[in-house]
Amino acid sequence: MEKAFEIQRNARDNVKSFQTYLTDLQNWETEMKRKEAALHGDFEQDLPPVRSKVRKERPVQVKKKPENRIPSSDYKAWEKFDVDKACEEVDMADVGPASLDSKKSEVNKQEKFRDEAQYEKERGNAFVKQNKWDEAIACYNRAIELVKDDAIYYANRGLCYLKKDSLHQAENDCTEALKLDPTYVKALQRRATARERLGSLRAASSDLNEVIKLEPHNAAAKRQLETIKTRMGTKGAKSKSSPLSTPTLEEKSFTKAKTEAAKPKVIELPQVEPTPLEKWKEGLGENITVIKTVKKPPHLRSKRALKHITIKEIPLGCTVPKPKIIEIDNLAQGDTNNNSDTKKDIDLSAKGDCIQDNITEKVGGNLVHGVGHKVPPIDKMVAPVNSVQFMNEWKYLRGADEARSDYLSIIDPKKIPAIFANALESDVLSELLRTLYEYKDKFTLGGVGAYLQAFANVKRFSALAMFLTDNDKLLINKMLVHCKTKEALSDDEVAELKNKYEF
């Protein structure tokens, strides 16, 4: 029997706990719907219970009184007729039951808003008791969105900001609350606290004086005011029958001396004329012409087209000497006097590593142009690690094809795709192909075929192959024949290279 009673009791407990769970679930659902409606600004209508009717309020019917018309012949009555009153009655007649219903619905809506805001305020107060300031601020924000003319919501939110050390926001909220209710003591005290912590001692003391006027027995405000006056350096002790005691002459002098001692000493420095920036000096030991601007009024300016001047930039400290002319005349047979028949005018002046000698040779009336460089020997050349190093060295060796071939020959073909990555350009590729063809016997690290294969493995090579000129393709074709005959490259490898170079 005891077991049967225990089973029944467990069953009742299970049913009761299940009902409690369902009730909590329904309450949670209702709460979520109410919150969602509050966020959207829509609130649920007062719906009737299931299977019941809504009692509609009948519109108020205004009983019309029979009009007392004035006969047209009654001139004395017309003289006493009030036209303004009649106009007002006509205007009031236009206000029918529909307008009254709309006013009533507006009042109901405002009441719902106030109820919802009051609920949010109570939730915020509960969060304040738990020291959950952010959640409380969120509740007060929703309350202020619903009802903007309640000073309590602003003051409570100001308290939360004060606890979070957001002093400026706390001061602003308390100010808004005081705009709505200038006699709100809590808002005054909270604003005074915020201003005191911000350092605005005079403003804080004025707020506390206002609090003491409204509540003469407010001990907390009096203590805070005494503390502020102590910080301000004045004795704010009030007598019971008189206002603040006026300071004596000694106190005034002491306060003045203390204030002057607190001020930092300002020492005026002598005015120093600003030194102008160092301008470009003419000459500077080089053959340099400085182009200066010429300022002319518009009516004096020439109307002819300006002359185009080519300006070449030269690094500072590098000297570019004038072109040297070497004149060599053909020697007559039997003439052994070289001093009279051969004229040489050689000007050798070099400064630094950046000197480039432009040489113009005149041999038998024919001009031969060349560019000379200080080219390091091949054993001192260092293989590049990236495209920047390669391009710097490659541009420096411009005009020295043999030096370029030496530089290219020390680079391992397997590292070429990693060196160039995405930086290989079509004009550089053309120069590489021409150097590779002209000095093909120098390349012993895998031969010419290895270099062609390395160039083809560079990223974006398919786009570069589209810009190959006819001359480039002719050189590649000749190099492929060389690879097949001299380097024993198989037909499949040659066909693969042709496919990559889009032949």
Residue pairs with C-beta under 8 A, 6 or more apart in sequence:
33 44
34 44
37 43
37 44
38 116
38 120
38 142
38 146
43 109
43 112
43 113
43 116
48 54
59 97
59 98
59 100
59 101
60 97
60 100
61 97
62 96
62 97
70 77
70 78
70 81
71 77
113 146
113 147
114 146
114 147
116 146
117 142
117 143
117 144
117 146
117 147
117 150
117 153
118 143
120 139
120 140
120 142
120 143
120 146
121 139
121 140
121 143
121 152
121 153
121 156
123 139
124 135
124 136
124 137
124 139
124 140
124 143
124 156
124 157
124 160
125 136
125 156
127 133
127 135
127 136
127 139
128 136
128 156
128 159
128 160
131 163
133 160
133 163
133 164
134 164
136 156
136 157
136 160
137 157
137 160
137 161
140 153
140 156
140 157
140 160
141 157
143 150
143 153
144 150
144 153
144 154
144 157
147 153
149 180
150 180
151 176
151 177
151 178
151 180
151 181
151 184
151 187
152 177
154 173
154 174
154 176
154 177
154 180
154 187
155 173
155 174
155 177
155 184
155 186
155 187
155 190
157 173
158 169
158 170
158 171
158 172
158 173
158 174
158 177
158 187
158 190
158 191
158 194
159 170
159 190
161 167
161 169
161 170
161 173
162 170
162 190
162 193
162 194
167 194
167 197
167 198
168 194
168 198
170 190
170 191
170 194
171 191
171 194
171 195
171 198
174 187
174 188
174 190
174 191
174 194
175 191
177 184
177 187
178 184
178 187
178 188
178 191
181 187
183 214
185 211
185 214
185 215
185 218
188 207
188 208
188 210
188 211
188 214
189 207
189 208
189 211
189 220
189 221
189 224
191 204
191 207
192 204
192 205
192 207
192 208
192 211
192 221
192 224
193 204
193 224
195 201
195 203
195 204
195 207
196 204
196 224
196 228
201 228
201 231
201 232
202 232
204 228
205 225
205 228
205 229
205 232
208 221
208 224
208 225
208 228
209 225
211 218
211 221
212 218
212 221
212 222
212 225
215 221
225 236
226 236
226 237
228 236
229 235
229 236
230 236
233 255
233 258
234 247
234 255
235 245
235 247
235 251
236 244
237 245
238 244
239 245
247 255
280 290
282 288
282 290
286 319
287 319
287 320
287 322
288 314
291 309
291 311
314 320
315 354
317 352
317 354
318 351
318 352
318 354
318 355
319 349
319 350
319 351
319 352
319 355
320 355
320 356
320 358
321 347
321 349
321 350
321 355
321 357
322 347
323 358
323 359
323 360
324 345
324 346
324 347
324 348
324 357
324 358
324 359
324 360
325 345
325 360
325 362
326 344
326 345
326 346
326 359
326 360
326 361
326 362
327 343
327 344
327 345
327 362
328 342
328 343
328 344
328 361
328 362
328 363
328 364
329 341
329 342
329 343
329 364
330 364
331 338
331 341
331 342
332 341
335 341
350 357
353 374
355 374
356 371
356 372
356 373
357 371
357 372
358 371
359 369
359 370
359 371
359 372
360 367
360 368
360 369
361 367
361 368
361 369
361 370
370 399
371 398
371 399
371 400
373 396
373 397
373 399
373 400
373 403
375 397
375 400
375 403
378 406
378 409
378 410
381 406
381 407
381 410
382 410
383 410
383 411
383 412
383 415
384 390
384 393
384 411
384 419
385 419
386 419
386 421
387 419
387 420
387 421
387 423
387 424
390 411
390 419
390 420
391 423
391 428
393 407
394 404
394 407
394 428
394 431
397 403
397 404
397 407
401 435
401 438
401 439
402 439
404 431
404 435
405 435
405 438
405 439
405 442
406 442
408 432
408 435
408 436
408 443
408 451
409 439
409 442
409 443
409 444
409 445
411 419
411 445
412 445
413 445
413 446
413 450
413 451
413 453
413 454
414 450
414 454
416 451
416 454
416 455
416 457
416 458
417 454
417 457
417 458
417 459
420 458
420 459
421 458
421 459
422 459
422 460
424 455
424 458
424 460
424 461
424 464
425 464
426 464
426 467
426 468
429 455
429 464
429 468
429 472
430 468
430 469
430 471
430 472
432 451
432 455
433 455
433 472
433 475
433 476
433 479
434 475
436 443
436 448
436 451
436 452
436 475
436 479
437 475
437 478
437 479
440 448
440 479
440 482
443 450
443 451
447 483
447 486
447 487
448 479
448 482
448 483
448 487
449 483
449 487
449 489
449 493
449 497
452 476
452 479
452 480
452 483
452 497
452 501
453 497
455 461
456 497
456 500
456 501
458 464
461 500
462 502
465 500
465 501
465 502
466 502
468 476
468 501
468 502
473 501
473 503
476 501
476 503
477 503
480 489
480 494
480 497
480 498
483 489
483 494
484 491
484 494
